Amino acid sequence: VYDKGITGNVTFFPNPTHDNLNVKVEMDNKALIDVKVMTVDGRVVQGTTAWGEKGTNTLKLDFSKLAIGVYEVSIFKNNRVIHSGKVSKN
């Protein structure tokens, strides 16, 4: 489900990752977005909040200290999940 303000284009790269994960979000207006990294059991292990501008926005997340495994990366706007996907850490 995509919320108004996000054009629907969200990309996580590289996937799998080792050190840094880039989160690219296309937006059609300025909005505050939250990115949360969760374990498979739902525990939040990392997060960031940033103002997204109209157009392409890229946020970097540091995965270097996370354990090897699969994580759920969710993007929130106005406390609603607007995109979610799985990322592997190797």
BELFENRA-V970311 format. One line per field, one symbol per residue. ss: DSSP state (H for helix, E for strand, C for the rest). phi: phi as a letter, one per 20 degrees, with the letter a starting at -180 (. if undefined). psi: psi as a letter, one per 20 degrees, with the letter a starting at -180 (. if undefined). A space follows every 10 residues. Layout:
ss: ???
phi: ???
psi: ???
This chain:
ss: CCCCCEEEEE EEECCCECCE EEEEEEECCC EEEEEEEECC CCCEEEEEEE EECCEEEEEE EECCCCCCEE EEEEEEECCE EEEEEEEEEC
phi: .degodfoec cdbfcfccdd deddcecdaf aecddcdcff enffdaabcb eeegoeccdd deefeeffqd ceddddclmd fdabbecedd
psi: ppqphpiiop ppqqorrgfq ppopppqirp qpqppppqrh jjppiqrqpq pprpbpppqp pojhiqqpap qpoqpqpljp piqqrqppp.
